[in-house]
């Protein structure tokens, strides 16, 4: 007997995959292009291949993106000062203009894709592989920042000169760095929490839990960046978006659990392998509510 929510279809008469709604198809195209570009053009891609004592520049600083962003900054936003491409800040004018360029390009590309591929019913296979890429990219960031805190290295214990400095001389970011650095145990705890999210993302069965942990971790980080003016706001916000993207297929299940007190049912991303039924027929199991 089949489990609830699972349809058994005999081969070769397997039922066709569910048709995605128009809004879902357009949303997936936009996310595929935008998140793909962001992961490719920023530190997310370079951090996946860490090299000792080698600082790899972001791909966005190479041609042709370098010229496109510079032209946009000068001609559309009236920037007269030379753009800073390399610094410890992730919220430079260059980064904001790059974000604008990516949004505009994504909107145009999504419109063209939607017209050319308007007859396609779903992107189940593409979504499966793209979801794997997003899991790896997000896990890489969680491991990188989590390890820097777990050691701890990101916020070192305040030096004596910092301890005798008048509090009024501290910047907002200096206050945050000194307060967290003064408590190594808390910094290590925060780092381990981020690494836990990355570990859970690597295992397919714990992806949803990992995305929830990452969402909680990065929401806290984003709020700290916003309220203490830490210049990593863009990156932390996009890591939140990547977590939400991974959670999107299970949104209804999460609502059922946390708000409606209903049975969650199987995951929409459940993949079932073929198995032999007692009658000798070959069956393929497929989620009845699967939409990718």
C-alpha positions as CSV (number, residue, x, y, z in Angstrom):
1,X,0.0,0.0,0.0
2,X,1.4,3.4,-1.0
3,X,2.2,6.0,1.7
4,X,0.0,9.1,1.9
5,X,0.8,11.6,-0.7
6,X,2.7,9.1,-2.9
7,X,1.3,7.9,-6.2
8,X,2.6,4.6,-7.6
9,X,2.7,4.6,-11.4
10,X,3.4,1.5,-13.4
11,X,5.9,1.7,-16.2
12,X,5.7,2.6,-19.0
13,X,2.4,4.4,-18.0
14,X,4.0,6.8,-15.5
15,X,2.1,10.0,-15.0
16,X,3.6,13.2,-16.3
17,X,5.2,15.6,-13.9
18,X,3.0,18.3,-12.4
19,X,2.6,21.5,-14.3
20,X,4.0,24.5,-12.5
21,X,1.9,27.7,-12.3
22,X,3.0,30.6,-14.5
23,X,4.1,32.6,-11.4
24,X,6.2,29.7,-10.2
25,X,7.9,29.3,-13.5
26,X,8.7,33.0,-13.8
27,X,9.9,33.1,-10.2
28,X,12.2,30.1,-10.8
29,X,13.7,31.7,-13.9
30,X,14.4,34.9,-12.1
31,X,15.9,33.1,-9.1
32,X,18.0,30.9,-11.3
33,X,19.5,33.8,-13.2
34,X,19.9,36.2,-10.3
35,X,21.3,33.8,-7.7
36,X,23.5,32.2,-10.3
37,X,25.0,35.5,-11.2
38,X,25.4,36.6,-7.6
39,X,27.2,33.4,-6.6
40,X,29.4,33.5,-9.7
41,X,30.4,37.2,-9.5
42,X,31.0,37.5,-5.8
43,X,33.2,36.0,-3.1
44,X,30.8,33.0,-2.9
45,X,32.5,31.4,-5.9
46,X,36.0,32.2,-5.0
47,X,35.6,31.0,-1.4
48,X,34.8,27.5,-2.7
49,X,38.4,27.0,-3.8
50,X,40.4,28.5,-0.8
51,X,44.1,28.7,-1.5
52,X,46.6,29.4,1.3
53,X,48.0,32.9,1.3
54,X,46.2,33.7,-1.9
55,X,43.4,36.3,-2.1
56,X,41.4,35.7,-5.3
57,X,39.6,38.9,-6.5
58,X,35.9,38.7,-7.1
59,X,35.1,37.7,-10.7
60,X,33.0,40.9,-10.9
61,X,36.3,43.0,-10.9
62,X,37.4,41.3,-14.2
63,X,36.2,42.3,-17.7
64,X,33.6,42.7,-19.0
65,X,31.8,43.3,-15.6
66,X,34.4,45.8,-14.5
67,X,33.7,48.0,-17.5
68,X,29.9,47.5,-17.3
69,X,29.7,48.5,-13.7
70,X,32.0,51.4,-14.1
71,X,30.0,52.7,-17.1
72,X,26.7,52.3,-15.2
73,X,28.1,54.1,-12.1
74,X,29.3,57.1,-14.2
75,X,26.5,57.5,-16.7
76,X,23.4,56.4,-14.7
77,X,24.3,57.3,-11.1
78,X,26.6,60.3,-11.8
79,X,29.5,58.9,-9.7
80,X,32.5,61.2,-10.2
81,X,35.0,59.7,-7.8
82,X,37.1,56.6,-8.9
83,X,35.4,53.4,-7.8
84,X,37.1,51.3,-5.1
85,X,37.2,47.7,-6.2
86,X,39.3,46.1,-3.5
87,X,38.8,46.7,0.2
88,X,37.6,45.0,3.3
89,X,34.1,46.4,2.7
90,X,31.4,44.4,1.0
91,X,29.1,47.4,0.6
92,X,31.1,49.7,-1.6
93,X,29.5,51.8,-4.3
94,X,30.9,49.3,-6.8
95,X,28.9,46.5,-5.0
96,X,25.7,48.5,-5.0
97,X,26.0,49.3,-8.7
98,X,26.9,45.7,-9.5
99,X,23.7,44.7,-7.7
100,X,21.7,47.1,-9.8
101,X,23.3,45.7,-13.0
102,X,22.4,42.2,-12.0
103,X,18.8,43.0,-11.2
104,X,18.3,44.8,-14.5
105,X,20.0,42.0,-16.5
106,X,18.0,39.3,-14.6
107,X,14.7,41.1,-15.3
108,X,15.4,41.3,-19.0
109,X,16.8,37.8,-19.3
110,X,13.8,36.4,-17.4
111,X,11.4,38.1,-19.8
112,X,13.2,36.7,-22.8
113,X,13.4,33.3,-21.3
114,X,9.7,33.3,-20.4
115,X,8.7,34.2,-24.0
116,X,11.0,31.7,-25.7
117,X,10.3,28.8,-23.2
118,X,6.7,29.6,-22.6
119,X,5.4,26.1,-23.4
120,X,7.6,24.3,-20.8
121,X,5.5,23.0,-17.9
122,X,8.1,22.7,-15.2
123,X,11.8,22.8,-14.4
124,X,12.0,19.8,-12.1
125,X,15.4,18.6,-13.2
126,X,17.0,22.0,-13.5
127,X,15.6,22.9,-10.1
128,X,17.1,19.7,-8.6
129,X,20.6,20.5,-9.8
130,X,20.4,24.2,-9.2
131,X,19.3,23.5,-5.6
132,X,22.4,21.4,-5.2
133,X,24.6,24.3,-6.4
134,X,22.9,26.7,-3.9
135,X,23.4,24.2,-1.1
136,X,27.1,24.0,-1.8
137,X,27.5,27.8,-2.2
138,X,25.6,28.5,1.1
139,X,27.4,25.8,3.0
140,X,30.8,27.2,1.8
141,X,30.0,30.6,3.3
142,X,28.7,29.1,6.5
143,X,31.8,27.0,6.9
144,X,34.1,29.9,6.1
145,X,32.6,32.5,8.5
146,X,31.7,29.8,11.1
147,X,35.3,28.5,11.3
148,X,36.7,32.1,11.6
149,X,34.5,32.5,14.7
150,X,34.9,28.9,16.1
151,X,38.7,29.2,16.3
152,X,38.2,32.2,17.2
153,X,39.9,34.6,14.8
154,X,37.3,37.0,13.3
155,X,36.8,39.0,16.5
156,X,40.0,38.7,18.5
157,X,40.2,39.5,22.2
158,X,40.6,43.3,22.6
159,X,44.1,44.5,22.9
160,X,45.2,46.6,25.9
161,X,45.2,49.7,23.8
162,X,41.6,49.1,22.9
163,X,40.7,48.4,26.6
164,X,42.1,51.8,27.7
165,X,40.6,53.7,24.7
166,X,37.6,56.0,25.6
167,X,34.3,54.3,24.8
168,X,33.2,57.4,22.9
169,X,36.0,56.9,20.4
170,X,34.6,53.5,19.3
171,X,32.7,53.2,16.1
172,X,29.6,51.1,16.0
173,X,31.5,48.3,14.4
174,X,34.3,48.7,17.0
175,X,31.8,48.3,19.8
176,X,30.5,45.0,18.3
177,X,34.0,43.6,17.6
178,X,35.2,44.4,21.1
179,X,32.2,43.1,22.9
180,X,32.1,39.8,21.0
181,X,35.9,39.5,21.1
182,X,35.8,39.9,24.9
183,X,33.7,36.8,25.1
184,X,35.5,34.0,23.1
185,X,33.0,31.4,24.4
186,X,30.1,33.2,22.7
187,X,32.0,33.8,19.5
188,X,32.9,30.1,19.4
189,X,29.2,29.2,20.0
190,X,28.1,31.5,17.2
191,X,30.7,30.0,14.9
192,X,29.7,26.4,15.7
193,X,26.1,27.3,15.0
194,X,27.0,28.6,11.5
195,X,29.1,25.5,10.8
196,X,26.2,23.3,11.9
197,X,24.0,24.9,9.3
198,X,26.6,24.2,6.7
199,X,27.0,20.5,7.7
200,X,23.2,20.0,7.6
201,X,23.1,21.5,4.1
202,X,25.6,19.0,2.8
203,X,23.4,16.0,3.8
204,X,20.3,15.8,1.4
205,X,17.9,14.5,4.1
206,X,18.8,17.4,6.5
207,X,18.7,20.2,3.9
208,X,15.5,21.7,5.2
209,X,16.8,21.7,8.8
210,X,20.1,23.1,7.6
211,X,18.4,25.9,5.7
212,X,16.3,26.8,8.8
213,X,19.5,26.9,10.9
214,X,21.2,29.1,8.3
215,X,18.2,31.4,8.1
216,X,18.3,31.9,11.9
217,X,22.0,32.4,11.9
218,X,22.1,34.8,9.0
219,X,19.1,36.8,10.2
220,X,21.0,37.5,13.4
221,X,24.2,38.4,11.5
222,X,22.3,40.7,9.1
223,X,20.6,42.5,12.0
224,X,24.0,43.0,13.7
225,X,25.5,44.3,10.4
226,X,22.6,46.7,10.0
227,X,22.5,48.0,13.6
228,X,26.3,48.2,14.1
229,X,27.1,49.3,10.5
230,X,29.2,46.4,9.6
231,X,29.9,46.6,5.8
232,X,28.8,43.1,4.9
233,X,25.1,43.9,4.7
234,X,24.7,42.8,1.0
235,X,26.3,39.4,1.5
236,X,24.5,38.5,4.7
237,X,21.2,39.6,3.2
238,X,21.8,37.4,0.1
239,X,22.7,34.4,2.3
240,X,19.2,34.9,3.9
241,X,17.7,34.8,0.4
242,X,19.6,31.6,-0.5
243,X,18.3,30.0,2.7
244,X,14.7,31.1,1.8
245,X,15.2,29.7,-1.7
246,X,16.1,26.3,-0.3
247,X,13.1,26.4,2.0
248,X,10.6,27.5,-0.6
249,X,9.6,23.9,-1.8
250,X,8.8,23.0,1.8
251,X,7.0,26.2,2.7
252,X,3.5,24.6,3.0
253,X,4.9,21.8,5.1
254,X,6.5,24.3,7.5
255,X,3.2,26.2,7.7
256,X,1.4,23.0,8.5
257,X,3.8,22.2,11.3
258,X,4.2,25.6,13.0
259,X,0.9,27.3,12.4
260,X,-1.9,24.9,11.3
261,X,-1.2,21.9,13.5
262,X,-1.5,19.6,10.5
263,X,0.5,16.6,9.1
264,X,3.4,17.9,7.1
265,X,3.5,15.1,4.6
266,X,6.5,14.1,2.4
267,X,8.9,16.7,1.1
268,X,8.2,18.1,-2.4
269,X,11.8,17.5,-3.3
270,X,11.5,13.8,-2.4
271,X,13.0,11.6,-5.1
272,X,12.0,7.9,-5.1
273,X,13.9,5.2,-6.8
274,X,12.3,2.4,-8.7
275,X,11.4,-0.8,-6.8
276,X,9.8,-4.0,-7.7
277,X,6.2,-4.6,-6.5
278,X,5.0,-7.9,-5.2
279,X,3.1,-8.5,-8.4
280,X,6.4,-8.3,-10.4
281,X,5.5,-5.0,-12.0
282,X,8.0,-2.1,-11.9
283,X,6.7,1.0,-10.2
284,X,7.9,4.5,-9.8
285,X,6.9,6.6,-6.8
286,X,6.2,10.3,-7.2
287,X,5.0,12.9,-4.7
288,X,1.4,13.8,-5.6
289,X,2.0,17.4,-4.7
290,X,5.4,17.6,-6.2
291,X,6.1,20.8,-8.2
292,X,9.8,20.7,-8.2
